[in-house]
Amino acid sequence: MEKTSINQRESIITNYMHFVLEHGKKPHNVFKFAKENEMSESEFYAHFPSFEELEKEIFCEFFKKTLGLLDENKEYQSFDAQNKLLSFYFTFFELLTKNRSYVIQAILHEKVKGLGVTSRLKKQFKNYIHSLEIETLDLREDRLETLKEKGIAEVYWGQFAFIMSYWQKDTSSSFEKTDILIEKIVNTSFQLQDMKPLQSVLDLGKFLLKEFKK
């Protein structure tokens, strides 16, 4: 995408967010919105097919900017899955906080787990979880492994949705309670997923069964 096109896309997003904040609702139609921002309808549609799709993309932009910031951090690349996820949450919610008024307005009547403004974000987040390659119990059966991987992504999306819901209601200074929740919930989830002791027990059991069958 050319630089001019990227700049126009970013301008549309910024102007749309400002409109929603100032009026408490989305613009009446694309024609009027485009005219007020000195562009044609076709220029708007070159980037977004509708306001609804634009709203979904705004949340994806928060996600992309988060990953961009993390990629710039050399230390992040050496982190394990647990610390990468912690870094993601802290960075993502810091970006949300900078745009809190818009975010609250956008999801005021949305269910975070539903197919509203966060539906596209959900897909990107689940892909991110898969990329972390979180270590879990080795089931050693392809179909079960596939189900396990899908299940892990869903569990972490539920975790993400819970944190977002908490953040919306957080009234603590600098939303420090959300930071505490993030640290506690991520650390606890990884502790619960530490399957190495259980894996060792299962491996020992399999060995003993083979030995007794001889």
N, C-alpha and C positions, 0 to 999 in steps of 0.2 A: 504494500500500500504506500503510495507516494506521500511525502511529508505534508503537502498541502491538504491532501485528503484526510490524513491523520489529524491535522490541526482542526479541520472543519468538524470531524467526528467528535473530537474533544470539546469543541465549542458548543456543539449541539447538546452534548451531555451536561455541560456546565450551565447553559441557558435553561435547559429543561429543569434541572434541579432548583435553580433560582426561582423559576416560575412557580413550581410546586410549593416552595417555602413561602413565597410572597402571597400566594393566593389560596393555599391550603387544598389545592386540587390540581388535577392535570389540565393542560390547555383544552379549549373547546374542540379544536380541530387542527390538523397539520397545516392547512393553508394559512390560517391566522397566525399560528406559532411561527411559521417560516417567514411570513411577511414582517412580523414584529422584530425578527432577528436578521432581516435583510438578506434573505436567501429564498430560493424558489422551492416549491414542493418537491420537484425532482431531485434537488440537492439533498433534501432531508431523506427522501426514499432511497437515495443511493447508499445510505448508511443503515437506515432502520425502516422496516416495513410498517411499523405502527408504534404508538406510544407504549403499548403493552410490552412489545419486544425491547424497546429502548429501556424500560424499567428493569427488565431482566438483565440486560447488558451492563447496566450500572453496577449491579452487584458482582458481575463477573469482572468488571474493571477493578473493583476493590480487591478481588482475588488475584488478578494478574499483577497488580501493583505490589501486593504482599509478596508474591513469589519473586518479583523483580528485586525488591529490597533484600530478600533473603539470599538471592543469588549473588548479590554484591558483597555479602558478608563471607569472607574466606573461611572463618571459623565454622560457619553453618555447614559447609560441605563435609566437615570431619565429624559432625555430630552423629550420635546414634538416633534411631527412630524416635525414641521418647523425647529427646531434646530438640529434634527437628520439629516435632509436633508442638511442643511448648513454644518454640520460637515462632512458628506459624500463627498460633493462637494470639500470642502477645502482639505480634505485628499487625495481624488482621483487625483485632479489636481496637488497636490504637488508631488505625485508619477509619474504622467505623465511628469512633469517638469524635474524630475531627469532622465527621459529617453526620453527627448524631441526629440533628433536627430533621434532616432529609430521611435518614434511615427509619426513624420512628414513624414519620408520616407515611412512608412507602409501605411499611409492613403493619400499619395500624390495624388493618382489617384482614391481614393475611395469616395463614397458619404456616409457620416456618417449614413444617414437614410436607406441606401441600404442594400444589402445582402452580403457585403464584409467582411472585417476583423472585423467589429463590430457587425455582425449579432448575434453571441452568447452572446456578452456583452449586447445587447438589451434585450434579454430574461431574463438575470439575473437582469438587472437594473429594468425591469418592475415588476419582482417578489419582488424586494426590495421595490419598491413604494407601492405595495399591502401590504407588511408587516408593513408599517408605519401607515396603517389604517387612512389615512387622512380624517378628518371629513368634509363632504359635505352635501348638501341638502338631507333630507330623502324623497325619492320618494314613499316609502311605496308600491312598486309593484315589485315583484321579478325580472321580465324580465327587467324592466327599471333599477333596481339596478345593474344587471349584466352588462348591456350596459354602465352604468355610471362608474362602476369600470374599465372596459376595456378602456373607453374613458379617464379616469384620467391618467392611465398608459401611454397611447399614448401621451397625452399632455405633461407629464413630460419627456418622451423620447425626444419629440421635443425640450423641454427646455434644456435638457442635450446636445443634438446635436448642438443647437445654441451656448451654452457655449463653447463646444469643438471647433467649427468653429471659434469663437472669439479668443479663446486661441491660436490657430494656427497662427493668424495674429497679436497677441498682441506684441507690441515692447516696452512696458513700462518696467521700472526697476523692476526685480523680478516678472514680470507679475502681478503687483499690480492692474492694471485695470481689469484683469480677476477676481481678488478677489472682487473688487468693484461691478462688474457686477453680480457675484454670489449672493452677499448679497442683492443687489437691486432687482434682478429678483425673488429670492425666497421669499423675504418679500412681494413683490407686488403680487405674485401669491397667497400667503396665505391670503392676505388681500381681494383679489377678491373672494376667495373661502369661506370667512366667511359668511356662509349662515344663521347664527342664527337669525339675524333681519328679513330676508325674511321668514324663517321658522315660526317665531312667527306670522307674518302677515298672512301666509297661514293657520296656526292653528286657528287664530281668525276668518278668513273668513269661514272656515269649521264649526266652532261653531255657527257663526251667521246664516249661511244657514240652519243648523239643527233647530235652534230656530225659524226662520221665517217659517219653514215648519210645525211647530206644530200647 
